[in-house]
């Protein structure tokens, strides 16, 4: 029996054996983003909806959404399928970070295996405007290769987990901003600050000026929480190395706003 056929069969058997109130809709939100928290807040107050937000657990002290929360991985596609079946989930909404490639792929495969309605909620990426000096690159290694051609003091805001790509740059001074302390021993040319957004333009401008930054390195995360650094870089006349998002995974439905996700949920499920 294939993974898809087996998953659907298991889901049908469990649903047949368990009596669930007809008015109850069970939604799993794969979260960790501001949009996921906003979505959970909109759903948790509904008397006919049970929502569980799932966080990867990569941040020691994450911002928690309202409502029920689970933290940690599922154990791959098979683990996610088992969880969806065991918890009688009616819809799966993937609102993870644009760079969370593994869980995005797992969500697609698990939704297909169980026959669940599946939505991708992803905020749009950033676009450059007049005065911006952006250099788009496909991945972190390309960003590290480009830095020496743009400056000698870089502000790196791409996250703790990809930091190893920049450590060979021993002749470049790096100011690295992360939420949690890096686990990798760092050379003397790397200075770490721990902080998390939202950020303000004035503070970002002052930070870059104080550290004499001459190039900003970031991912195309989108949203307003961390956009201030881009405005500050433009105001200071600094080049920006922008790491593009990974290739999109094909999904049956995709929206960029929470309101549209709520509308999708209403249309995707049978009317009670």
C-alpha positions, -999 to 999 in steps of 0.1 A, spaced: 0 0 0 14 34 -9 20 62 16 -9 82 1 -34 54 1 -23 42 36 -26 77 51 -61 82 37 -72 48 49 -59 54 84 -76 88 86 -109 73 75 -108 45 100 -100 68 129 -127 93 120 -152 64 117 -142 52 152 -142 85 170 -173 106 175 -164 143 170 -191 171 174 -202 181 139 -196 218 146 -159 213 156 -132 221 130 -97 211 139 -69 231 123 -31 226 126 -11 258 120 26 253 113 38 285 127 67 305 141 59 337 122 39 369 129 13 358 104 9 324 121 3 341 155 -22 365 140 -40 336 124 -41 316 156 -55 346 175 -83 349 149 -92 312 151 -88 305 188 -119 325 198 -142 306 176 -165 282 194 -166 258 165 -128 256 160 -99 239 177 -66 253 166 -31 240 174 0 260 166 32 240 160 66 255 165 99 239 154 116 246 187 147 262 172 144 293 193 150 290 230 123 315 240 99 319 211 70 343 209 40 320 216 7 323 199 -25 322 219 -42 289 222 -28 254 222 9 251 212 31 221 205 69 225 202 93 203 183 95 183 151 71 156 140 97 131 128 95 137 91 66 132 67 54 99 83 54 115 118 34 144 106 9 121 89 5 101 122 -1 133 141 -27 146 117 -45 113 118 -43 108 156 -56 144 162 -84 143 137 -72 174 119 -96 189 93 -72 214 77 -35 221 75 -22 257 72 15 261 67 25 296 79 62 289 85 91 311 76 98 315 39 132 297 44 117 267 63 122 244 34 119 210 51 86 215 69 71 231 38 79 199 18 67 177 46 34 196 48 27 191 11 33 154 12 14 148 44 -16 168 32 -16 148 0 -13 115 19 -42 123 42 -64 142 17 -65 172 39 -72 207 27 -38 224 27 -29 261 25 4 280 24 3 314 41 34 333 31 41 370 33 54 386 1 92 392 -2 107 427 -3 112 448 -34 139 474 -39 131 510 -46 148 542 -56 181 546 -37 184 510 -28 217 492 -37 206 456 -36 227 426 -48 205 395 -50 222 361 -45 208 326 -45 222 313 -12 243 321 18 276 308 3 271 333 -26 265 361 -1 297 353 17 316 353 -16 302 388 -25 309 406 8 347 412 3 339 430 -30 315 454 -13 330 462 21 352 452 50 326 455 78 294 436 73 262 435 93 249 399 90 213 393 99 206 359 82 202 339 114 222 317 137 219 284 117 235 297 85 264 315 103 290 289 92 289 302 57 305 335 68 331 322 92 359 317 66 358 355 60 387 362 84 396 395 68 361 409 71 348 422 104 313 408 110 286 421 133 261 392 136 226 397 150 208 366 163 180 356 187 199 329 205 237 326 211 255 307 183 266 272 193 296 273 170 329 288 184 334 322 167 367 337 155 379 371 168 366 391 138 330 382 147 310 402 172 275 390 182 245 409 194 213 392 205 181 409 197 148 403 179 124 426 160 104 446 155 131 472 148 129 510 142 147 529 115 164 553 138 179 526 160 190 505 130 207 536 115 225 544 148 236 507 151 252 506 117 268 540 120 282 532 154 299 500 141 310 516 109 291 490 88 296 493 50 275 463 38 243 447 51 236 410 45 200 397 49 175 372 37 144 382 18 122 375 48 95 401 39 72 417 64 75 448 86 93 434 116 128 436 102 124 459 72 138 489 91 174 478 84 168 481 47 156 517 51 186 524 73 210 509 47 194 530 20 196 562 41 233 555 48 240 546 12 251 511 20 249 481 -4 227 452 7 234 416 -1 199 400 -4 197 362 -2 168 350 -23 141 327 -10 145 290 -18 125 276 -47 88 275 -40 71 242 -33 40 236 -54 9 238 -31 -28 236 -40 -35 270 -25 -14 300 -14 -23 334 1 -3 362 16 -26 377 42 -44 363 72 -78 375 61 -74 355 29 -64 324 49 -96 327 70 -117 330 38 -99 300 24 -107 280 55 -144 288 53 -145 277 16 -123 246 20 -143 228 46 -178 213 42 -205 236 55 -219 223 89 
